[in-house]
């Protein structure tokens, strides 16, 4: 057993066994020997050497003892040799084979079971389980193949010994029909106490047929993140348990026949740790002293004290008048169930005659006229000395102007020139006496002669706070400014603060570009080495309002909510109005906030609650508010928590309801699907209703898909019949209003007229717009819509032309996916369910040339002050078959977002403001008559994380010259 001691002079070391000193010098022992302070036990004997050992170290300053070491002897007894009874069990039932392990130390052993012959060990699986707590073997359901002899095998890793029991015969009884049994938990983990940071394993195994499935949970919380489940759910491992893992754990076993559950507590505790411990202390004889130490742990450790190795009390040690006998080595001991810790410290009680060698009275003392002077007198002395002060030869006593403090310092109030002279402090105790002298000189007092007065200024303005002082000409003066107890650092706060010292005795403060944060109480301090003078001024800043606080929803209905908030700061200008904004689930952009409708409509500056109306039912919403004063709108509040309005019956109906009768006589109804905002509830769908003009009853059908846009009624309709159609939405709350009724006609003849005046205009190199005059015909030549065909005149086959279908209410459309720089023919026809009408005259047009198919090469530089981003790129020249480049488009957006600011320019350079924080993307593309070209990107980091070098003045000059050279 090791014992290391640090001591000066070196300590003598002794060992104690069970509170008895081991006297190696007086009573030599063949088993004990001391090697460099370490105790060696040769051939230890259980009856003689087991027990507690402590190391005791001692020198002239005291004695300390080590924490205890315990010597125990490990053992593992043999199993009894008695024959064990056979276990008879029905096939399909569960079985438990008891291990009944022998006595042992340590108790931490490993259990296994031998099947028939050694070393044929049973491998645990979902059906068989060996508890490492009891050693028992559990078989969830017995099978015929389980017949045999079973022996419990116990191994002690610490002493390297194993023993096994006499065999237990297991005899399954074969059943004609194997019964099923519900889950029955037989392995139940006990109430468990764990040390924080340890790994813990909880056991839970159930019998049953079919084999039960085991699940784990923690009551009132999730399982800890560092858990593992093994052995098919029988073992729950908690790795590195923490205090928050404490709680009730439950295992549940389940099969088709039934369920069983068991729960028990896991307590997580901790060994003692020092929160505050003692340190070496030197105190004067006769003085007071309190020794205390604090330890944390679970359960809470208790504190006891040792002095020179002997018990000396509990809790806190208090000394009202120290004596030399109190000197010594003190040990604070904190202990709980999980361990013991020691803190050592020396208390040395001293005495000496007063001496000023280490701390004399200052030789030169300065005081300001009419001010206060304190002359310190702090000699080294023990016990505490008596103090006497003299000015020259005059003995000083306490008066209305002079006070001798308890620590010996002399205080003089309202000093004048008459108080100048030499002052001597005399200190004396029973060990001796000493004195020290200093010379006091009185200077003129420092006074503020031109102080600032309260000022009110608006945001963005500036203000000068004057401050000048009179002071003693033999001294130096400095001016210190602070705001709300914060000392202004002009080296770092130069953007807003500047100190003006036009004269030696002035220290005016200039505040530039004032913001709301600059409001407060400013103090000017004129400081010399002797005294100081201060002037106080309040700066009031008028600005836009601050954000309202804690916006929250208190009542929710289907189309309205009650919103509550706290008033924000008015920043010196009374609040005039509050505005509420909403953002719903379908907002395309995080900043897509809309002004809400409220009741009352106008929310004045004192309002703290309002009803937000005209909301969509069954919609997620967030709310925020901002205030307005005479200077404008303030910053918006943080948004509220998300809420969802109640559901309601749909209030809108589908639009653009059209239809036609197909060639086979089927009715096809189309409509524009309603936006999700108008679903107003779950299980949204459509009800389609139709009837012929002569019928009185409506036919109807439901379409459950909320995104559906067409319905087909496949029964053949009578030709030349007028049909009325209408559509409405429905949800789980009910049905909404119908759309306008649309009249269709089941034609048996195609339209007989062709559209006239077909005209087309190119938009880009791949798109065009086409118009025509509508065809108006009465039944039976009903027009349901138009077909537009387009193809290249010389390069495409007319049969492979592209087609676009539009409804009869439309007389123009956009043609897409066209080839650049091509000659196109365009044809328009009216159609109905019976077929296509005659074609229009062909309209001819040419698409534009394509934009250049090359990316820009982009460069970037950052200005010296990091406020501006300069970008420029190489100009792209078009080839003969490409569109002329008319300019460039620039999209400036935040990384990960779709939207941003768009700029256009005819130059090939541009300046952008540097973002404060975050990553941004700049996209640049050429702008041509044939459309936009390919995108080039650069990425920009905000000023907060900018690490690239700024553009130097020389680089800027060269860049400017380069631009001038190319005629820009």
N, C-alpha and C positions, 0 to 999 in steps of 0.2 A: 504494500500500500504506500503510495507516494505522498510526500509532504514537502512542499516548497514554501520557504519563508523569505520575505524581503525585510530586512531590519538593519538598523545602524545604532549602536554596535551590534554585531552578529548575535542572533538569538540562540539559546539552548533549546533543544527539541526533546520532548518526552512523549510517550504514548500511553494512553489509558484504555483498559479493556473492561467493559461493564462497570465503569466508574471506579475502577481500581488501577493505580499506576503500575505499569510494567517496569520493575526495577531491575534492569539488566545488569547494572554494576553491582548491586548488593546481592541479588539472587539470580545468578546466571542460569539460563534456560537453554536446553539443547535445541528447542524449536524456534526461539526468537533470536533475531539479530538485527542490528541497526546499521544501515548502509547509507551514509550521506543524508541522514534524516528520514530515509524510507524504512518502513518496518517490513522485514522479511520473515515469513512463517514457513519453516521447513517441515515437511511431513505433517500437515495439520491434522488434528484429531477433532472429530465432531463433538465429543463430550467436553473437551477442554478449550477449544479455540473458537467455537461459534459464539456470536454475540456482536455487540457494538464497540467500535473503535473510534477514538478521536486523537488527533495530533495536537499537542500543546506546545506553543512557542513562547519564550520569555526572555526579556532583557531588562535593563534598568528602568525603562519607561513603562513597562507593564507586561500583561500576558494576554494572548488571544488563543482561542481554540478553533479547530477546523470544524466543518460540518461532519456529521457522523457517517462512518462507513460500516456497513453491516455484512458480516461474514455468515453465509448460510451454506449448508451442504446439500447438494441435490441428490435425489433418490427416486427410484421407481420400483415399487414392490411387485411381487409376482401375483398373478391371478390365483384365486383359490382353485384347488385341483378337483373340487367336487364336480360330479357329472351333472350336466345341465339337462333340464327336461325338454322334450321335443315340443315343437309348436305345430299344431294342426290348424289349418286355415282353409276356408272354401275358395275355390278358384274364382277369381274376380274380386275377392275381398282384399282389403289392405292389411298389411302385417307390420308389426314393430318388434324387432329383435333388440333386447336390452344388452348393453355392453357391461354396465356396472364396473367401471374401471377401478383399479387398485389405488391406494393412497400414493401420493407422488409430490415431489417438489423439484423444479417449479411446476405450476399447474398447466403451463402452456405446452401441451402435447398435441400430437397429430394422430387422428383415428383413421384406421382402415379396416376392412373386413376381408378375411380369407374365405374363399369358396372351395370347400372340399380339401384341397392340398395347398401347402405353401410352395411357391409364392404366387398362387393364382388369386390375385386381388380383384375384388369387384370394382368395376369402373362405374361411378355414379352417372346416371342419365335422367331422363324425364320420369322414369318409373322407379328408380332406386336412388336413395339419398342417404348420406352419412353425415350426421350432425357433428360438427366440430366443437359443440358446446357440451353435449351429453355423451357422445360416442355411439349413440344408438343407430341401428340400420332401419330405414323406413322403406317399405315396398308399397307403392301406391296401389297396385293391383297385382295379386299373385297369379302367376301362370304355372302351368304344369311343369315347365322346364326349370322352375326355381327349386325343385326338390334337391336336397343335399344338406351338407353340414356347413355351418357358418361359425367362424371364430373371430372375435374382436381383437384387432392388432393395434397396440398402443406404442408410439415411438416418442422418446424425449430427445429432441435435437440438442439441448444444452448439455446433457450428460452422455449422449451417444448410446442409449440403451433402448431396447425394445422388448416387449412381452406380449403374449397372446393368450386368450382364454381357451378353456376346453370347448369343443364344438357344440353348437346348438342345432339339432336336426330340425329341418323345416319340411313338413309333409303337406303338400297341397291336396285337397279333397276334390276330386273331379266331379263337376256338376253336369247334368244333361243339358241344362240351359243356364248359361252364365248370366247371373243377375247384374244389374247396373246399380251403382251406389252413388249417392251425392258426394260432393266434395266435403272433406272433413280435415280441417287443419290440425295436425298433430305436432309439428315443429313450430314452436312459438318463441320468438326472441323475447328475452326478459327486459325489464326496465334497465336501460343502459346508460352508464356514465362514461363519457369519453373526454379525453384531454384535447383541447384545441390544437389543430395541426396534425392529429393522428388520423389513421385510416380506420374505419369502422365497417364491420360486416354484420348485417342483420339476416337471420335465417327464418324461412317460412316455407313449409312443405306440407302438402295435403295428400291424403289418401282418397281414392275414388275411382269409379269405373263408369264412363271412360276417363282417361287421365285428365286431371284438372289443369286448367290454365291459371297461372299465378300472376297477378298484377299488383304493382306497388303505387302508393300515393302518399303525399304528405297533407295532413289536414290543414285547411285554411291557407295553403300556399303551394307553389309548384315544388317538385323535387329539386334539390340543389343542382346547379349546373354541372358539378363534378361527380355525378353518380354513374355507376355501372351496374348492370344486372347480368348475372351469370347463372349457370346450372339450370337453364330453362326456367328462370324466374325465381328459383328457390333462394338465391343469395342477392341481397342488395348491398353493394359496396359504396360507401361514401368516402371519397378521397379528400384528404386534407380538410377535415371538418372545421367549420368556423362557428362562432357564437350564433349567427343567424340561422344555422342549420338545426338548431334545437327545436324540438316540437314533437307532435304526435304523428307517428308513422303507421300506416295501415297496409296490410297485405290482404288481398282478396283472391280466393280460389273459386273457380267456376267450371262446371261442366253441365251437360244437358240435363242432369238429374237434380242439380241444386247448386247453391252458392253458400260459402262460408267466409267469414272475415274475422280479422284479429287486429287490434291496434294496441300500441304501447308507446311510452315516451322515451325519447332520446334526450339526455341532458348533456350539454357541452360545457365543460368547465376548464379552468386555466390555472397553471402553476403560478406562484407569486412572482411578481416583477416589481422592481423599485420605481415608484413615481417620484419619491424624494428620499434621499438618504443622507447620512451624517458625513461631515468632513472634519479633518484635523482642525482643532480650535485652540487658540491661546487667549486666555482671559486673565484679567487682573484679580488678585486675591481680594475677596470681599465683594466682588461684583455679582450680578445676577446672570443666570444662564438657563436656557430651556433647550434641551436636546429632543428632537422629534424626527421621525422618519415615517414615510407613507408608502405602502405597497398596494398593488392592485392584483386581483386574481379572483377566481370563482371556485369555491366560495371565498368570501372576503378574508384575507389572511389576518391572523392575530399577531400582535407585536409583543415581544419580550426583550429584555436587556440583559447583557452580561457585562461585568466589569472585572477585568483581569481574570477571565475564565469562570467567574462565579455569578449566579443569578442575582440580578440587581433591580428587578421591578418590571412593570408592564406599562404599556401605553406611552406616556410622555414623561420625560425626566425633567424636573424643575429644581434649580438651585437658587435659593434666595440670597446666600452669601457664601461664595466659594472659599474653600480652604485648600491648603496644600495637599491634604489627604484626598481631595477629590480628583487630583491628577491621576491619570492612568489610561489604559486602553479600554475603550467601550465598544461593545458589539451590539448592533441592533439585529434581531433575528425575526424574520417574517416567515410564517409557515401556515400551510393548509394541508388538505388531504393529498395534494399532488406534489408537495416538495417543501424544501426549506432553503432560504437564502440568507446570507450574512452580509452586513455592512460594518466595516471596521473604521474607527477613528481614534485619534489620540487627543485627550484633553490635558493641556498643560497650564497649570495655575502658576503665575509668575508674580514677582514683586521686584521693584527697583527704585532708586532715588530719581527725582525729576532731572531730565536732561533736555536741553534745546539743541543738541548737536544735529539731530535728524530733522527738526522742524522749528527753526528759530523764528522769532517775530520779524516781519519784513523790515528791512533797514529803511526804505523810503516808502512813506505812506502818503497818498493823495486823497483829498476830499473836496467836494464842491461846496461852495458857499451856500448856507441855509439848507444843506443836504444832510445826509445820514452817513456816518462812518462806522464801520465795524473792524476792529483790530483783533485778529485771531491770536490766541495763545494756546498752543496745543503741544506741550512737551510730552515726552514719553515718560510715564511714571506709573508705579503700582505699589501700594494702592493709590486711588485717586487723590491728587494733591489739593491743598488749599491755595487759593489765588489771591494776590494783592497787586493792585495797579498804582503806579506813581507817575505823575507828570513832573519831570525834573525831580525835585525832592518833595513835592506835594503829594500826600496820600489821597487817593481818589476813592470815593464811596458812592453808593447808589443815590441818585437824585432824579429830579424831573427831566434832566437832559442826559444823564449818564447812567448806564446799567452794566453791571458785571454779570455775564451769563454764567450758567451752571458749568459750562465746559471751559470757562476761563476767558472767553472773548469779551472785549470791551466795546460797547455801543455808545456813540455820541450823536445826539440829535441836534438839528439846527446849528450846524457848526459855523463858526466865524473865524476871522483872522486871529482873534485872541486865543483860539484853541490850538494854534500852531505850537510845535515844540517836540521834545523827546518824551516818549512813553515807554515805561518799563513794566514788564510782567514778572512777578515773583511767584514761583511755585514751590511748595514744601509739603513733604509727608514724613512719616516716621523713619524713612530710610535716608533722607537728606533733602537738599534744596538747590535751586538754580534760578537764573533770571535771564531775560533777553530784552533788548531795547530797539525801538524803531522811531524815526523822526517823521512827524505829520506836517504836511504843507497843505494850505487851503487855496483852491483855484476858484475863478469866477464860474458861476453856474451856467449850464447850457439852457437856453430858452428858445422856444419857437416864436419868431416875431412876425412871420407871414405864413399863416396856416391855411389849408384848403377849407372850402365850405361845400356843403352838400350840392350835388350836381345831378341833373336828369338829362339823359341823352338817348337818342334812338339807335336801334341796331344799325351798324355800318358807319356810324359817326365816330368822332374822336373827342377827347377831352384832355385838358391840362390841369393837373392838381398841383398848385404851388406849395412849396415848403422851403422856408429859410429860417435860420437860427443864429443867435448870438452865442459866443462861447469864449473860453479863455484862449488868448492868442498864443500861449505857450504850448497848446495842445493841438493835435490833429482831429479833424471831424469827418465823419462819414454818415451818409443818409441811407437808411434801410426802409424799404417799402414792403408792406405785407397786406394781404387781402384775406379776410376771414381766417386769420391765424396762419395763413400760408405765406411764407417769405418768397417774394418774387425773385426769381433767378433771371437776370437780364441777359445772361449768355444763352439760355435755352428758350426764353419767352420773348425773344426779340421781335417776333412777328406782330405782337400786340402791345408790348411795353417798351418804353424807352425813357431812360433817366437823363434829364437835362441839367447840367451843372455849369450854367453861364458864369456864375461867381463861386468863390470859394465856399461861401456860406449858404449856397442854394443847392437843392436837390429835387427839382420839380419832376413830376411823373407825367409822361405823355402816354395816353391809352389810345391805340389806333385800331381802326376797323372793329369797333366794339360789338361784342356779341352778348347774348343773354347771360352766358356764363361769367361775364365780367362784372355783373352786378354784385354788390356786397359792401362790407365795411373795410375801408382802406385806412391804414395807420402809417404815418410818416414818423420815423424814429431818427432823431439827430443824436448820434452816438459819439462820445469821446471815451478815453480809457478811464475817466473818473466818473462820469454820470451820463444821463441821456434825458431827452425831452421828447414827448410824443404829441401828435395831433391826429385827431380822428375825423374822417369824412365818410359820408355814405354816398355811393354812386348808384343811382336808379337807372335801369336800362329799360326803355320801352321797346317792345318787339311784338312779333306775332305770338299768339297764344301757344302754350305748351300743350302736349297731347292729353286728352282726358284719360282718366285711369280706370282700370278694371271694368271694361265693358263686358256685361254679362246678360244672359237671357233668363228671365224669371218665370215667364208664362208662355206656353206654346199652344197655338191653335192651327187651324188648317191654312188660313191665309194671312195670319198676323201673329206677332209675338210682342211681349212686353220687354223692352230693353231698358237696362239701368246702367248708369256710369257715374263716376266721380268727377267732379270739376277739376280741370287742369289749371295750371298757373296762368294768370292773365298777363303777366310780364309788363305790368305797369299801365296797361290800357284795358278798361273794363270790357268783359266779354259781351258781344252783341248777339251772337247766334251760334247754335250748334247744328251740325249737319251729320246725318246718319248715312252710311254707305253699306251696301250689301255685295256679297260675292257668292254665287251659287255653284253647285257641283259642276255645271257645264261651262264655267268660265274658261276661255281659251288661254288666258294669260294670267299669271299670278297677280298682276297689277290691274286686272280687269274688274275694277270696283265701280258700282253704279250707285247713284244717289237714290236713296230710298224714299218712298212715300210714307209720311208719318201723320200721326194724330196726337196733338194738334199739328197743323201743317207747318207753322212757324215755331221753332224751338228757340226761345230766348237764351241769353247768356247764363241765367240762373237755373235752367232746366236740367234735371238729372235723371229723368225717366221719360219715356215716350212709347207709344204703340206704333210699331212698324207694320204697315198694311200693304195690301196688293201683292202679297207673296204667292208663289206657286205652292199648291198643296203637294205633300210627299216629295219635298225637295230639301237637300242639304244646304244649309246657309251658314255663312260667317258674317259677323257685323263688326264695324268699327265706326268711330266718330272723330270729328275734328271741330274745333271752335274757331270763331271769327271775331276779330276786334277791328278797331278803326285802321289798323296797319295791315290787315289782310287775314287770309286763312292760315291757321297754324298747322303744326305737324299732326298727322293722324295717330290715333291710339293704336295699341296692339289689338289684333283681331280677337274676337270672342272665341270660345270653344264652338265647335261645329254642333249644330242642332238640325233636326229633321222635322219639318212641319207635318201635321196630321194629314192623312189621306182624305180625298173628297171625290164626289162624282165629277167626271170630266165636264168642263164648261166650254170647250172648243170642239169644232167639228172638222173633219178632213176637207181639204180644198182641192180644186182642179179635178172634180169628179167628172170623168168622161167614160166613154165606152163605145163599143161597136159590136155588130153581129158578124161572126166569122163566116168563112165559106161553107162550113158544115152546119151552120145554123146555131152555133153556140154563142152565148152572151158573154162578152169579155168586158168587165168593169175595171177601170183604173182610177187611181187617185194619188195625191201627194201625201205620203205618210206624215202623221203628226209628229212634231218634235217631242223628245222625251220630257221636256219641261211641262208639256200639257197632258202627260199620262195621268197625273194626279193620284196615282195609287198603283198597287201591284196587280199582276194578272191582266195587263192591258191588251185589248184586241179591238177588232172592228166588226160591226154588224152591217151587212150589205142587204138592202131591200130593193125589190123591183117588181113591176107589174105592167101589164099591157094597159092601154088607155081604157079599154072596155071593162077590165076587171075592177072589182071593188076591194078584194083582199090582196094584201101585199105578200109576196114570197120573200123569205129572208134566210140568211145563212150567216154563220160567224166565222171570222178569220182570227185565229189565236195569235198569229205572229204580229207583234207591234210594228215591225219594219216592212210588212207586206205592202205592196202597192198595186196589186191586181187580184181579181177574182174571176173565175171561169165557171159559168153555169152551162153544163154540157148537154142538157136536153134541147132538142131542136125547137126553134121558135118559128112561128108562122111568118112567111115572107110578107113584106110590105105592111109591117105592124109597127105602130108607135109604142115605144117602151119608156117608162119613167124609172129612174134610178136615183137612189140616195144612200148615203153612208154615214154612220156615226161611230163614235168610239165608246168603249165600255171598260170598266175595271172592277175590282172586287167590291166597290161601294155601290155601283149602279151604272146606268147608261147615260151618255151625254146627249147633246142636241144633234139633230140631223143636219147634214149639209144641205145646200140648195138642191132642189130636184133637177136632174138633168134629163132631157128628152132625147132618146135615141130612135133610130129607125132601122128595122131589119130589111135592108134593100135586097132585091134580087137582080138589080142592074147596077153596073159600075158607073161612076161619074161620066158624063158625056162631053164635058168641056175641059179644055186644057188651061192651066194658069198662064197669065199674060205678063208681059213686061218683066221678065226675069233679069235681074241685075246683080252682079257680083263685084266685090272690092277686096283686094288683098290686104291682110293685116300684118302678117309676118311671112317668113319664107315657107312656113308650113301650115298657115291658117288663112281663112278667107271668110267674109260675110256674104250671104246671098239673100235677096229680097224677091218677092213676087206679089202680084195682085191676087187676092183670094178668089176662089170659085164659089159662087152662090147658086145653089140648085135646090129645088124642092123635090120631095119624094116622087118617083122611086129612085132618083139619082142623088141620094143623100151623100154628103161628103163627111167622112170620119177623120180624115187627116191628109197629109202630103208626104210623098216620098221624093227625096232629093238624091240624085245619082251624080257622081263626078268621076272623071277619068282623064288621063293624059291623052291628048288628041293623036299623037303619032307613036307613043310608046306603049300604050295599054290596050288590051282587048275590051271592048265595051261590055262584054258579058261579065267581066271581072271588076266592074266599077264598084266603088265604095258607095254605101247607101246610108241615108239618115232618114228616120221617120219622126214626124212632128204631128201634133194634134191640129184639128181644123181651126182652132182659135189663134194659131200662130201663122204669121206670113213672113218670117225670117228665121235664119239659124246660122250657126257657125260651122264651117267645114274644117276638120282637123286632119292631121297625119298626111298632109300633102307633101309632094316632093319640091325642093327649092328650084327656082329658076326653070319652071316648066310651064308648058302650054296646056291648059285644062279646058274641057267641055263640061258644062253643067246643065242638067235636065231636071225639071220638076213635074210631078204628076199628082193629081188628087186620087184618093182611094176610099173605098168603103168595104164592107164585108163581102161584097160580090166581086171585088177585084179592083184593078187599077184603071184610071181613066186615060185619055190620050195624053202624050207627052207635050210639054211646052217646046218652044223653039230653043235650040241649044244656045247657051250663053258662053262666050269664050272669054278667058282671062289668063293672065300670066302671074305666077307666084314670084315673089321677090327672091333675090339672091341670098344665100345663107350667110350668116355672120362668120368671121374668121374662126377656123377650127384650131386655134392655138391659145394656150394659156399665157397670161401676163406674167412677167418676171418682176416680183414686187420686192422693194427694199424698205426698211424702216429705221428711223433714228429717234432718240428721245432727247428733248431739250435739256439744257443744263440744269434748270430748276425743276425738272421732272413734271412739268405741268402740261406739256404738249407732246404729241406723237406726230412726227413727220413721216409720211409715206410717199413714195414715188415709184413709178414703174416704167418699163420700156414700152414705147409706143408701138402699136401693132399696125402694120400696113396691110391693106386688103389686096388679095390677088384679083385677077381679071374676073373670076367667077364667084367672088365674095362681095358682100355688102360693104359700103363705105362706113368707116367707124366715125359716128357723129359725136361720141363722147363716152363717158364712163359712169357706171352706177357703183356706189359704195354702200354696203350694208354694215353697220357697226352694232354688234349684238353681244350679249353676254353668253359665255360658253354654256351649252346645253339648252339654250332657249331658241325659239323659232323666230321671234320678232325682235326688231331693233330699229334704229334710226337709219333712214335711207337718204343719201346725198347724191347729187348729180354734178358733174363737172365736165368742162371741155378740155381741161389741162390733164397732164399725166403726173400730177402731184397734188397732195391734199394734206391739210393740218386737222388733227382731231385732238380733243382734250383727253389727257391721260385719266383713266379710271382710278378712283381712290383705292379700291380693293377688288379682288376677284380676278378671274381670267376672262378675257374678251377675245372675240374673233372679228377680224376685218375681212369682208369678202368684196372683191373687185371684179367687175366683168365689163367688157365693152358693150356699148349701146349702139345698135345699127338699125337701119330701116328694115332689115330682114329679121330683127329680133335681137335678143341678148346673147352674147357669146358665152364661152366657158368661164367658170368661176375660178379665181385664184384666192387663196386664203393666207393670212398671217395671224399668229396668235400673240396677244399682248397680256402681260401681267400687270396688275394694279400697282400703284405706288408703294403700297404696303409690303409687297414682296419683290419689288424691282431689283434686279441684281445686274442688269446689263449696263454698259458704260454709256454715258450721255454723249451727244454729238458735240464735239469741240467747236470753238469759234472758227478755227482754221478749216475744219471740214465743212461747216456751213458756208464759208466764203467760197470754197472750191465748188460746192454744190450749186450755189447761186451763179457762179461764172459758167458752169456747165449748162445750166438752164438758159442763160443769156446767149450762149454759143449756138444753141439749136433754135434760137428765135422765139423763146418763150418769154 
